Amino acid sequence: MEFPETWEVKVYPMRGYEEKPVSKDQIIYALRNPMGSKSLKELAKGKEEVAIVFDDITRPTRVREIAEAVVRELTAAGMKEDDIRFIAALGAHRAMTREEFVKKLGADIVERHPVYNHDPFFSCEYLGETSYGTPVEVNGEYASCDLKIGIGCIVPHPMLGFGGGAKILLPGVASINAIKHNHGVIGGYKHGSKPHPSTGWGKWENNVMKKDAEEFAKIAGLDFKIDVLVNGFNDSVGIYAGDFMGEHKQGIAKARDHYSSDVPADHEVIILNTSAKANEASVALSNWYPFLKPGSIVVLIANPPDGQITHYVFGKFGKKISGVLYTPPRRLDKIKKLIIYSEHLERDPHLPIARSEDVCLIKNWEEVIEEISSTSSHIKVAVIPNAEIQCPRTVLKPAP
């Protein structure tokens, strides 16, 4: 992005923005020296069928190198390639295409192993109920296997505090009823209700939604979990593996500093860039809205060619038709002007970012500059490079 020379532009990267990617040796080491678990190879001995659940196209995880290493460990333990299948943890998102499977897993895995989309509406198996009343209804293909592995990432999350851990199963491969109960009844994320006070960005230790998800994963038998942290370019820069609760806790201890950043103290314009979750760009606005200087001009960059992801729980499916927990966008009183920059605009996004009357939609970056320039010639601009996953330091500091 280019800015006029008269503008005062300052970038606020997260602490882990330029950390180096993990090596193949580090991935293998994590699989062979896991936390609170036998090694993957030992777990695989004597097993007949394995399900590898991986996060979907709304998440930045570069699954391929991890998945290839996992397959090598499984076959070294005596498992056949036909016994290994992959399941996309869609939760309530739309199904992935073959092209997207290749982006996440690589062409070799897609050609050699079955890869399935999760169906949250049908074909889930009932295994019990959590103490919070959530039905443990999980993908039937997953449930049929005697070894169950998850691959995902740990990033800050607007409801469960942090992604990763048990979230690969709830909502990842859970039924729509289980997702609705966890998000709406327990979490309070539904129209006319207030979110539970234990939930929100960076709130993890006592988060009721997270605790419910962990119970769900225990009942559903998640044997081994692999999570990564990501840098500002979506490279995997830290890897944690083993017992899904133990590895998640250790990863979050690092994540609290890794994803933290300073808050712009003085700005007239703030640029919220999205990369890790560009097709769920609304989370960037909810993340930074409390920290905006009143009267700011906000530029939200939401530029994925495939647009905003279809979400069967929170999304919109017509002027008067919506998902089961849809909440109408609120009025953005704090913002002077909200500009959404995208070369692939949607008149009414499946996942609404704000009220249409509060938004200025622009396809060309030069036009964005012109729109802002109409207010002043000398402008102070703050740029948040990874606004959907980086948070103000005060949000991610460890709980006392």
C-alpha distance (Angstrom), angle and dihedral (degrees) to the residues before:
residue distance angle dihedral
M1 . . .
E2 3.77 . .
F3 3.81 124.8 .
P4 3.82 132.6 -167.3
E5 3.81 113.1 -90.0
T6 3.80 91.1 -121.2
W7 3.80 91.5 61.9
E8 3.80 120.5 95.5
V9 3.80 104.7 -135.8
K10 3.81 125.0 -174.8
V11 3.80 126.3 179.8
Y12 3.82 121.1 -145.8
P13 3.82 107.8 -162.5
M14 3.78 123.9 -176.2
R15 3.80 117.0 -104.8
G16 3.82 93.9 -104.7
Y17 3.82 95.0 44.7
E18 3.82 96.2 120.8
E19 3.81 102.7 27.8
K20 3.80 114.2 140.9
P21 3.82 120.9 -104.0
V22 3.79 120.0 -105.3
S23 3.79 117.3 -101.3
K24 3.80 127.8 -125.0
D25 3.81 88.0 -107.7
Q26 3.80 90.6 56.2
I27 3.80 90.6 51.6
I28 3.82 91.7 51.2
Y29 3.80 91.0 46.4
A30 3.81 91.0 53.7
L31 3.82 91.9 50.8
R32 3.81 92.2 48.8
N33 3.80 96.7 41.0
P34 3.81 104.5 38.8
M35 3.81 129.0 168.6
G36 3.80 116.3 -102.1
S37 3.79 94.4 -13.3
K38 3.77 144.7 81.4
S39 3.79 114.4 -96.7
L40 3.79 116.3 -84.7
K41 3.79 91.1 -109.4
E42 3.80 91.8 53.8
L43 3.81 92.2 47.4
A44 3.80 90.1 52.1
K45 3.81 96.5 54.5
G46 3.79 110.4 111.8
K47 3.80 94.1 4.8
E48 3.79 119.8 132.1
E49 3.82 106.6 -165.3
V50 3.81 131.4 23.2
A51 3.79 131.5 -165.3
I52 3.80 117.3 -159.5
V53 3.80 109.9 -164.1
F54 3.81 114.4 -160.7
D55 3.80 130.9 -175.3
D56 3.80 117.6 -101.8
I57 3.79 136.8 -114.6
T58 3.82 92.2 -77.0
R59 3.81 89.8 69.6
P60 3.82 127.1 71.6
T61 3.82 97.5 -135.9
R62 3.79 112.3 133.4
V63 3.76 94.0 -143.9
R64 3.82 100.5 174.4
E65 3.82 101.6 84.7
I66 3.81 91.5 42.6
A67 3.80 92.9 46.7
E68 3.81 92.2 48.6
A69 3.81 90.3 51.8
V70 3.81 91.1 47.6
V71 3.82 91.4 51.6
R72 3.82 90.9 50.0
E73 3.81 91.1 52.6
L74 3.81 92.0 47.8
T75 3.80 95.2 49.1
A76 3.82 90.0 45.3
A77 3.81 86.4 57.7
G78 3.80 90.0 55.9
M79 3.80 102.6 -94.1
K80 3.80 118.0 140.3
E81 3.80 122.2 -127.1
D82 3.82 90.5 -118.3
D83 3.81 89.0 59.6
I84 3.82 92.8 60.3
R85 3.79 120.6 82.0
F86 3.81 133.8 169.3
I87 3.81 126.2 -139.3
A88 3.80 123.6 -165.1
A89 3.80 111.0 -130.4
L90 3.78 95.8 -136.1
G91 3.79 98.4 158.1
A92 3.81 101.2 -173.7
H93 3.81 94.9 -23.5
R94 3.78 126.1 112.7
A95 3.80 122.2 -86.9
M96 3.80 118.8 -85.5
T97 3.81 123.7 -119.6
R98 3.80 126.1 -128.0
E99 3.80 89.1 -104.8
E100 3.80 89.0 56.8
F101 3.81 91.5 47.1
V102 3.81 87.8 56.2
K103 3.81 91.3 48.3
K104 3.80 90.4 54.7
L105 3.81 102.6 34.1
G106 3.80 107.2 19.5
A107 3.80 127.3 -113.2
D108 3.82 94.3 -88.1
I109 3.81 94.4 61.4
V110 3.81 93.4 43.2
E111 3.81 90.1 52.5
R112 3.82 96.3 44.3
H113 3.81 104.0 37.3
P114 3.80 135.4 42.9
V115 3.82 111.2 -102.3
Y116 3.80 118.8 -166.4
N117 3.77 138.1 -172.8
H118 3.79 116.6 -129.5
D119 3.80 115.7 -115.6
P120 3.83 110.2 -151.2
F121 3.82 93.5 -175.7
F122 3.81 101.6 54.4
S123 3.82 141.5 14.4
C124 3.81 96.6 39.3
E125 3.80 119.3 138.9
Y126 3.81 122.3 -135.3
L127 3.82 112.1 -130.0
G128 3.80 102.5 165.6
E129 3.78 138.9 -75.1
T130 3.80 135.9 -73.6
S131 3.81 121.6 -123.2
Y132 3.82 86.2 -104.0
G133 3.79 90.9 60.9
T134 3.81 97.2 -106.4
P135 3.82 111.8 145.9
V136 3.79 109.8 -123.7
E137 3.78 94.9 -132.9
V138 3.79 108.0 157.8
N139 3.80 136.7 175.8
G140 3.81 107.4 -72.0
E141 3.82 94.8 -139.2
Y142 3.80 89.3 53.3
A143 3.81 91.5 47.6
S144 3.81 92.2 51.7
C145 3.83 93.2 61.9
D146 3.80 125.4 87.7
L147 3.81 94.7 -147.9
K148 3.80 120.1 49.2
I149 3.82 124.4 -171.0
G150 3.81 131.6 177.3
I151 3.82 130.5 -157.8
G152 3.79 120.9 -168.2
C153 3.79 146.7 118.1
I154 3.78 139.1 -94.5
V155 3.81 111.9 -128.8
P156 3.82 130.5 145.0
H157 3.81 112.1 -82.2
P158 3.83 130.7 -158.3
M159 3.82 94.8 -133.5
L160 3.83 112.0 19.7
G161 3.81 94.4 37.6
F162 3.80 92.4 -122.8
G163 3.77 134.0 18.5
G164 3.78 121.3 -129.0
G165 3.78 129.9 62.8
A166 3.80 114.9 61.1
K167 3.79 93.0 -3.1
I168 3.83 88.7 87.4
L169 3.84 85.9 73.9
L170 3.82 102.1 32.0
P171 2.96 108.4 66.2
G172 3.85 92.9 -4.8
V173 3.82 101.4 75.6
A174 3.81 100.0 0.6
S175 3.80 128.4 118.2
I176 3.79 121.3 -96.5
N177 3.82 88.4 -110.3
A178 3.80 91.8 55.5
I179 3.81 91.9 47.0
K180 3.80 91.9 47.9
H181 3.81 91.8 50.8
N182 3.82 94.6 46.3
H183 3.81 95.5 45.1
G184 3.79 101.1 33.2
V185 3.81 109.9 26.8
I186 3.82 99.3 32.1
G187 3.79 100.3 27.0
G188 3.80 97.3 36.2
Y189 3.82 92.7 -135.1
K190 3.78 98.1 146.5
H191 3.78 138.0 98.9
G192 3.79 112.6 -73.9
S193 3.80 94.3 16.4
K194 3.81 134.6 95.7
P195 3.83 120.2 -127.5
H196 3.79 114.9 -105.3
P197 3.84 108.2 -94.0
S198 3.81 92.0 -124.2
T199 3.82 91.3 62.5
G200 3.80 132.2 77.1
W201 3.79 142.6 78.5
G202 3.82 111.1 -17.8
K203 3.83 93.9 -4.0
W204 3.77 104.3 126.1
E205 3.82 117.1 130.9
N206 3.83 98.1 69.9
N207 3.80 97.9 18.3
V208 3.84 108.3 143.0
M209 3.80 93.1 -153.6
K210 3.80 90.8 52.4
K211 3.81 92.3 47.3
D212 3.79 90.1 50.4
A213 3.81 90.5 49.9
E214 3.81 91.0 50.8
E215 3.82 91.3 52.7
F216 3.80 88.4 48.2
A217 3.82 91.5 52.2
K218 3.81 92.8 48.2
I219 3.79 92.0 52.7
A220 3.82 91.1 43.5
G221 3.83 90.1 51.9
L222 3.80 106.0 -121.7
D223 3.82 100.6 -173.0
F224 3.80 102.9 -176.0
K225 3.80 134.3 10.7
I226 3.80 131.1 -165.9
D227 3.82 119.8 -165.8
V228 3.79 132.1 175.8
L229 3.78 136.5 -165.4
V230 3.81 117.3 -134.1
N231 3.80 132.4 -142.8
G232 3.81 127.2 -140.4
F233 3.82 90.7 -75.7
N234 3.83 95.8 48.4
D235 3.82 93.6 -105.4
S236 3.81 115.9 147.2
V237 3.80 105.0 -109.6
G238 3.78 103.9 167.8
I239 3.80 130.0 28.5
Y240 3.80 129.1 -159.0
A241 3.80 124.6 -178.6
G242 3.78 142.1 174.3
D243 3.80 132.0 47.7
F244 3.81 104.6 28.6
M245 3.80 94.5 -130.3
G246 3.81 96.4 43.8
E247 3.79 97.4 46.3
H248 3.81 91.0 44.3
K249 3.80 92.8 53.2
Q250 3.80 92.3 49.5
G251 3.80 92.3 46.6
I252 3.80 92.7 50.8
A253 3.81 91.1 52.1
K254 3.82 86.8 63.4
A255 3.82 94.9 36.0
R256 3.81 94.1 61.1
D257 3.79 90.3 68.1
H258 3.80 97.8 28.6
Y259 3.83 95.9 60.5
S260 3.81 96.9 37.0
S261 3.80 125.8 108.1
D262 3.78 143.1 168.8
V263 3.79 120.2 -87.9
P264 3.82 117.2 -120.7
A265 3.78 106.4 -106.3
D266 3.79 99.5 -165.1
H267 3.78 123.7 20.4
E268 3.77 140.2 137.0
V269 3.81 94.5 -166.6
I270 3.79 127.6 33.3
I271 3.81 121.8 -166.9
L272 3.80 113.9 -152.4
N273 3.79 107.1 -163.1
T274 3.80 120.0 -167.0
S275 3.78 125.4 -158.5
A276 3.81 110.9 137.8
K277 3.82 93.0 50.8
A278 3.79 103.1 14.1
N279 3.81 89.7 148.1
E280 3.82 90.3 56.0
A281 3.80 94.5 44.8
S282 3.80 94.5 150.4
V283 3.82 89.3 79.4
A284 3.81 90.5 65.4
L285 3.79 90.4 60.3
S286 3.83 94.1 45.9
N287 3.81 89.0 48.0
W288 3.82 97.3 53.6
Y289 3.80 102.6 26.3
P290 3.85 94.8 93.1
F291 3.82 90.0 54.5
L292 3.80 99.6 48.0
K293 3.76 119.3 116.7
P294 3.83 106.4 -113.6
G295 3.78 111.0 -101.0
S296 3.81 94.0 25.5
I297 3.76 125.1 151.3
V298 3.81 107.5 -128.0
V299 3.80 123.4 -156.7
L300 3.79 111.5 -165.7
I301 3.80 112.4 -166.3
A302 3.81 108.1 -150.8
N303 3.78 104.2 161.3
P304 3.83 112.4 151.3
P305 3.84 113.4 137.9
D306 3.82 90.5 -135.5
G307 3.81 91.7 56.0
Q308 3.78 126.6 -140.2
I309 3.80 114.0 -19.4
T310 3.80 121.1 -102.1
H311 3.83 107.2 -110.9
Y312 3.81 116.5 -169.1
V313 3.81 93.4 -162.9
F314 3.82 104.6 40.3
G315 3.81 102.2 15.8
K316 3.79 134.7 100.8
F317 3.81 124.5 -116.7
G318 3.81 102.8 177.7
K319 3.78 141.5 -13.5
K320 3.80 89.6 -73.2
I321 3.80 101.8 14.2
S322 3.79 123.7 86.7
G323 3.79 146.7 151.8
V324 3.80 121.9 -71.3
L325 3.83 94.3 -96.1
Y326 3.80 99.4 31.3
T327 3.81 114.6 151.9
P328 3.82 118.2 -165.6
P329 3.82 112.9 -119.3
R330 3.79 112.7 -97.1
R331 3.78 126.3 -127.3
L332 3.81 110.9 -87.4
D333 3.81 99.2 -136.7
K334 3.80 94.3 166.3
I335 3.80 95.3 59.0
K336 3.78 124.1 81.1
K337 3.79 91.8 -162.8
L338 3.81 133.9 -4.5
I339 3.80 114.8 -152.0
I340 3.79 118.6 -172.1
Y341 3.79 110.4 -160.3
S342 3.79 116.7 -160.1
E343 3.78 134.9 140.5
H344 3.81 86.1 -150.1
L345 3.79 103.9 53.2
E346 3.80 125.1 -177.0
R347 3.79 118.7 -158.3
D348 3.80 91.5 -143.6
P349 3.82 110.8 13.2
H350 3.80 119.0 -142.9
L351 3.79 87.1 -124.3
P352 3.82 103.4 41.7
I353 3.80 113.7 -137.4
A354 3.82 98.1 -169.5
R355 3.79 141.6 -24.6
S356 3.79 109.7 -60.5
E357 3.82 91.6 -125.3
D358 3.83 90.2 57.8
V359 3.81 96.2 51.8
C360 3.79 134.5 84.6
L361 3.83 108.9 -159.7
I362 3.84 115.1 -154.4
K363 3.83 129.0 176.3
N364 3.81 100.0 -172.0
W365 3.82 126.0 63.6
E366 3.81 92.6 -146.1
E367 3.80 88.3 57.1
V368 3.80 89.5 51.7
I369 3.81 89.0 55.6
E370 3.81 90.8 48.2
E371 3.81 91.7 49.8
I372 3.80 91.6 52.5
S373 3.82 94.0 41.4
S374 3.80 90.8 61.4
T375 3.82 88.1 75.5
S376 3.83 100.3 51.1
S377 3.82 143.9 -22.1
H378 3.84 97.1 -131.1
I379 3.79 108.1 51.4
K380 3.80 132.0 174.1
V381 3.79 110.0 -138.5
A382 3.81 129.2 -170.4
V383 3.80 118.1 -162.3
I384 3.83 120.6 -157.5
P385 3.84 104.0 -166.8
N386 3.83 98.3 -165.0
A387 3.78 102.9 23.7
E388 3.82 96.6 161.7
I389 3.82 94.9 56.8
Q390 3.81 106.7 21.6
C391 3.79 116.6 80.8
P392 3.79 137.4 -171.5
R393 3.79 110.8 -86.7
T394 3.80 91.8 -116.7
V395 3.82 90.1 60.3
L396 3.81 96.0 52.3
K397 3.82 100.2 39.3
P398 3.82 112.2 123.5
A399 3.79 115.9 -92.6
P400 3.85 113.3 -103.4
